[in-house]
């Protein structure tokens, strides 16, 4: 009983370290192979590439071979040509070359006029029209006009209007990105409603100020790999701002990190200056449990315990399994076991004798 009580006390004392030892690292190969089977090569490269920074994946021959095959496929001229055409014809793509081409066509006022004409034809034929796309194209025309006016002002004033040119160009870029998001069906409902309502006001005032903050955050996400997917997960302007900050912090790893940790990763990222970007990414290799443990034990302890756990890896899965089993036991039960062990090992006979002597002395005095 003393051994069990002592073990329970040890578990309570080393609870945080056992939390880390009990964590299981993500094997990225099954999900990467699933993406490759669906021909989502860019997404597969980003996902596997995130884990290739860690030895447990980078030293795996299977990982190395799969990563080379994906890279070879993406670098082929046929693949790049298809993505270029995809961007030209549809305005959307998952690769940089196609995405840049698609946004470039929408950045020009001709792209806005094209979309307005297409929607007008649909309306004439009695087909359903996309009010959000109409609003974005209309705003794009207004932004293009402001862009031209700002450029003329810059020439006339010898550069005094340059900040205005930058502002209208930035807005135009945000609108172009939103059109891409709308076309691929990744625009959240709250943003669709905001755009339609804002467009009514902006058409009267001819100023994009009401959407400037949103457009700035959208441009940040548009420059980030997987940014459209991140945008689709936002719920309002506040969550959009948080997601843009998240994307700025983690760059090309943002989409993969969100795939692993969801909103939990975004919440923890708000403390990235205190916690550290690298530590958050390390915790993500253990999945959501790793991020929760990081949030619970703190950055310093997480790094210390995870380093110890990696050094104990030679003991195989036994230590990991034992730690997981111990984590199942509620803390209050461990305290009960420690207390019970203490009660059993109290010197009850000696205490009984002392009590009798005290009682006998009291009787004699009486």
Beta strands, then each sheet from edge to edge (+ up, - down):
end
